[in-house]
Amino acid sequence: MNLYILNEKGNPVEEPDRLKWAKWFETANRRVAHEKIGNAEISTVFLGVNHSFGCGKPVLWETMVFGGKFDQEQYRCSGSRYDAEKMHARMVKKVQHDKE
């Protein structure tokens, strides 16, 4: 399993030591962004575990909606924190557009 942590600049780096990863994961602030729009909440986090499962670039970021029309809808991406922030903004725009 490919495990990742965020370095001091917030960039993902692979962590081969499972114990070191677990200690980091237990206390790390993995939240990228959080928004509340009506009765929906949109959350973007660093996953810490590669969700590509060997198919392409590591997928390390997830945006998910809780509540509302898009409840449980999610986006996932690889790349940097910046990419995750853009992904979050796309989901926020989608939820806002539906609310109008």
N, C-alpha and C positions, 0 to 999 in steps of 0.2 A: 504494500500500500504506500502510495506517495504522500508523505506528510510535509506540510509547509508551515512556516511561521512568518511573521512580519519582522523585517529588520528595523533598525532605528529610524529609517526614512519612510517606513510604511510599505516597503516593497516585499513581495513574497520571495522567500528563499527555502529551498528544500531542506528538511531536517531529518536525517537518517536515524537519529537516536530517538527511539519512541518515548523513553522516559523524559528526556529533555523537552520533546514536543508536548507531552502530557502536562508537564509542569507549566510550560508557557501557556498552553491552551486554557488551563484552569483559571488563570488570572488575567489574561490578555483582554484588552478592549478591542473586540473584533467588529464592533459596529461602525459602519461607514456612514449611514444616514437613516433617519426615521421621520416619517411624516404622518399626520392624521388629516384625512380629508373626509368630512362627513362621518359615516360610521365605518370607514375603512382605514386601516393602518398599513403603511408601506414601510418595509424594513429591508435594508441591505446590509449584509454581513460578509466577513471573510470566513470561508468554510474551514480552512486549515487542512482539508483532505481533498485530494484530487478527485473530482467527480467526472473526469473524462473516461476513466477506467481503461486507459491504454489506447484510446482513440483520439489522437491529436494532442494539441496543447493542453496543459493542465487547466481544468475548470475549477477555479478557487473562490469565486464570488457568487452570491445569490441575492436576488431581490424577490421578496414575496409579499403578497397582499393578504391581509387578515380582515375579514368582514366585507360587507358590501357585495356588489355584483361580481367582482373579480376575486372573491374569496378563494384562497389557496392557489391563485395563479402565480407563476414564478418565471423569472428569467435567470439564466446562469451565464457566466462568461469567464474567459481566461483574461490574462493581461494584468494591468496595473490597477491601483486604487482609482486612478483617474477614469479608467474604463468602467469600473464599478459605479462611480459617481454618475457617469453618463447613462448607464443602464438604469440606475435609480430614477434619474430625471425623466427618462422615457416612460417608466411605469407611472410616475406621478402625473405626467401629462395625459396618459391614457385614462387614469382614474378621474382626473379633473375634467377632461373632455366629456366623459360619460355623465358626470354630475350636472353639467350645464344644460 
